[in-house]
Amino acid sequence: MSDRRVGLSDSDWQQSSDQASLNQTAEKTGYVIKDSEKSFYFERPPERIAVLNWDLTEQLIELGVTPVAIPEIDAYHEWVVRPRVPDSTEELGLRDEPNLERLAAIKPDLILITHRHKALKKRLMRIAPVLYFDTFSKHHNNAEAAVETFRTLARLVQKEALAEQKLQQMQARVDRLKNKLQRAFNGKLPEVTTIRFASLTSVYVYGDNSMSQYALEMLGIRPAMPQPMTQWGITQTRLLNLRDINQGVVLYFTPFEQEKKLKGSAIWQAMPFVRSGRSNRIKPAWTYGGAMSLGYMAEALTESLLEIAPQYAGNSLAMKPVADE
């Protein structure tokens, strides 16, 4: 397995038939943006951008742009956490059913959507122009697509230099985290599988094409229970099916509203990795996020792994504290 590094992508967006004429026009007065379907000409950066999806929301905020409106702000702060939504951003209601009347009243210059709201695109276009991004798909690498989307949004708001700076800073931070883990585990990193509880008896296992596994690969870590590639990079299974993970580590993402009940769960407590101290919680990090969420996830994963390093079998140097960098 080669280590993942951000910004390295094989993906390419299909250009529209009138791309050449758009480019000629853009050279004179503006610029062209390609979403996942076609190309659009912009004379200047849009100032009032509404976003109906959380991963596009975080990408935009990371670029220093405040969305005029997004859905479920309170839930965003519980699940996504970083970056925080600015106080001036207005609430649009539920992600599955955004308040279109409220959106129209806000009068955005542009609306950003993903596949979740593609069926609403025609209605949304009556309010403002719409850019569509196919952010999670079984036909591409989701993490690499997130980086490409980040760069596209940076061009949209004319913050390309900032985007590249942030990507470089994230990679440097991940490299430091990787070195920290290598020292903590004496150069023998455990295999790790991450999960999110659906209930006390059912879990989502993050596998190929998940942002979580990509972040682990950036840290040089292999999966303890490999899973096939899917649109979201997850496979739902019974908790009992994790019992075959005898040597690897299992980390679970929070929040999980029934987390306190895990101590009384006979199934969870019977898992080999729980009995041997090779499991831990992960503080909230959005597993369906944008480019910068890879860095936040790498930080959360590292923190969780360092907490169990002293208990990890065969790790003679793990008892030594590792200073933060």
N, C-alpha and C positions, 0 to 999 in steps of 0.2 A: 504493500500500500504506500503510495507516494503521499507526502503531507500536502494538505490543502493550503493554498495561499489565495487571499482575496484578490479580485481584479483580473484573474486569469480565466477567460471564458472562450468557448468555441461557438457560442450562440451568435446568430446573425439575424437581423430583422429583414423581412421581405419588403422591398421598396415598392411604392405604388407606380403605376404606369406613367404618371406625370411628374416623376421625381426630377427629371432633368430641368423641366421648366420651373419647378418650384425652387430648385437650387439656383438657377439663374436669377430669379426674382429676389431670393434671399440675399444673394451676393450684393445686391444694390441697396436694399432697404431693411432687411430683417434676417430671420433665420428659420430653418425648418426643423420640426420635431416629428419623430416617428414613434407612434405608439405601437401596440401589437397588431394593428390592422392596416394602418395607412399613414401617410405623411400630412403634416399640417404646417401652414405658414404663419409665423408670428412676426408682427412689426416690432413688438416690445414685450417684455415679460408681463404676464398677467399679475394683477395686484390682489385680486380677491378670488382666492381659490378655495372651493369647497371640496371636501374629500369624504367619500362614503365608505372607505375601507381603512382599517387600522394600520396595515403595513405601509400603505402609501402615506398615511398621516405621519407616521414616525419618520419616514424618509424626508418628507417636506420640512418637518420641524428641525431635523438634523442639519438642513441646509440654511437654517436661520429664517425660514419663512413661516409665518403664523397662518394656519388655515382659518378662513372666516367661519367655518362650521364643520363639525364632524358628528357622528352618532355615538351615543353611549360613552360620554366622557368619564363618568365615575367608574364604569367598568374598565375602561382603558387604563385608568390609573391603578386598578387592582391587578390586572393581568399583564399589561404591557410594561407599565411602570416608567420606563425610560425610553425616550425623553418625555418630560411632562408636557401636557397640553397647556399652552398659554391661557391666562384667565380671560382674555378677550375673545377666544374662540366660542362660538355659539353651539348649543345642543340641537341635534337633529332627530332625536328619538332613537328608536331601535335600529340596529344595523340591518336586520332583515326587512324592516318596513320603515325606512326613513320618511320623515315628514316632508313631503314635497311642497306643500303649501308654505311651510316655514322656510324651506330652501328657496323658493321663488321670491319670498318677501325679503330675503337677505341679499338678493341680486348679485350672485357671484359672477365673475368674469369667465370662470372656467370651472368645470366639475371633473374630478378624477374618480374613476371607478375600476373595479376588477370584475371577474366572472360572476361574483355574487349578485351584481346589479346589472348585468348585461341585458336582461330582459326589460329593464327600465330605460334603456338608452334612448329610445325614441322620445319618450316622455321627458326625460332629462334634457334633451336637446332643445326642447321648447323653452327651457329656462336659461340655458347657457351652453356654449360649446362643450363637448365631452371628449376627454382622452381616456381610452380603454387600455388597461395593462393586464395581460394574462400572466399573473404573478406566480401561480402555483399550477403546475401541469405535469402529467406523467411523460410528456414529450420533450421536456427539457430539464436541466439541472436547476432546481429551485433557487439554490444559493447563488449560483452564477447569474441567473436571471434577475435576482434581487440587486446584485451589483450593477448590472446593465441598466436596470430601471432607475437606480440611484443616479447614475451618470446622465440618463435621459432627463430626469427631473432637474438635475443640476443645470443642464443646458436650457431647459425650459425657463428657469428662473435666473439664468445667467450667473450661476455660482459654480462653474466647472472647476476652478482652481481650488475652491473650498472643498469640493467633493473629493478631489484627488488627495488633498492634504489629510482629510479625515480617513480615507481608505488606507493611506500609508501609516498614519498614527495607529489605526486599529491593528494592522498587521504587526507593527512593532510591539504593541502591547501583547498580542497573542504570542509572539515569539518569546517575550519575557515570561509569560505564564507557562509556556511549554518548558522552558529551562527550569523554572521553579518546581514543576511537577517531576521533572527528571531527577532533580536533587532529592526531592521528598521521597520518591519511590526507588532511589538508588539505581536509576537507569532502567528499571523494569516496570514500565507502566502497565497497569492492569487492563484487561479488556473490560469495556463498560457498555452497558445498555441503559438507555433512559426511557422512562415511561411517564405517562400521565394517567392518574386514576379516573376511570369513568364511574366507578362505584367501588365498594369494598370487595367485590368479586370479579370485576372486569377492568381491564387496562388497555390503553393505547400504547403500543410499543413503537418507538421511533426507529426507523430503519433507513434504507437507501432512499435518497432524495428528500430526507428531512433536514431542516435547518440544524437540528440538534446533532445529528450524526456528522454533518459537515463541520460543525464547530469542534466536535471531538476529533475529527480527522485533522483539523488545523492544529490541534494540540498533540498530534501524533498517536492517537488512541484508536484501537480497533474495537468493533462491536462485540459484545459477549454473546449476543443472540442475533445474528444477521437476519434482516427482513428484506423482502423483495421491494423493488421500486414501485411506488404508487404516486398518485397526484399530490398528496399531502405528505408522503413519506411516513405514514403511520399504518399500523395494522392493529385492529381491535381483537383481543383474545381474552380468554378466561385467565384470571390471576394464577390459577393452579398450573397453567402451562409454563410458567416461569420457573418451575421447580427443577428443570434440567440445567439451569445456570448454576453449576457447581463451583466454578473457579472465578468467574468474573464478578464485577461490581454492578449493582443495580441502583440507579439514582432516580428519584421521582420528582417531577416538577410540582411546585405549589403555585397558586393556592389550591387546596383540596379541602372542601368544607367538612369532610368527615375524617380529617387527618388524625384527630385525637383518638378515634376509634381503632386505629391500626394496632395500638398496643394490645387491644382485646380481641384482635382478629386472629383466630386459630390458623387460618390459611396463610396469612402474611407472616406470622411468627414462625410457621413451620418451614418457610422458604430457606434453603441452604445458605443463601447470601445474607439473610437476616440473622440467622443463628450464629454465623461466623463474623458478624460485624462489618460485612461488605455491602451495606446499603446506607443510604442517607437521603435527606431531602435536598432539593435545590430551591433556592429563593426564587421568587417570581422573575421570569424572563420569557419574553414572547416567542414561542416556538413556531409562529407563523408570520414572522416579521420581515423587515427589510434588511438592507446590507449591514447597518450598524448593529442590528440585533445579534449578528454573529459574534461580534466582540463582547457585547453584554452577556451573551450566553456562555462564551468561553470563560469569562470572569466568574460567572455563577457556578459553572461546572468545576472550575479549578478550586474555588472556595469549598465546595462540597467534598471534593476528593481529598483536599488537604486535611479536612476534619477527620477523615477515616484512615488516613495514611498510617498513623501509629498502630492501628489495629490490623492493618493488612498483613496477612501471613507471609512470612519469608522476607519481609522488608526490614532489614537490620538497621538501616539508617533512618527509617521513618520516624523514630522516636526523637530525632534531633529537630528542634524548631527551625523553620525556614523563614528568614526575614523577608518582609514585603519589599517589593521593588518599586 
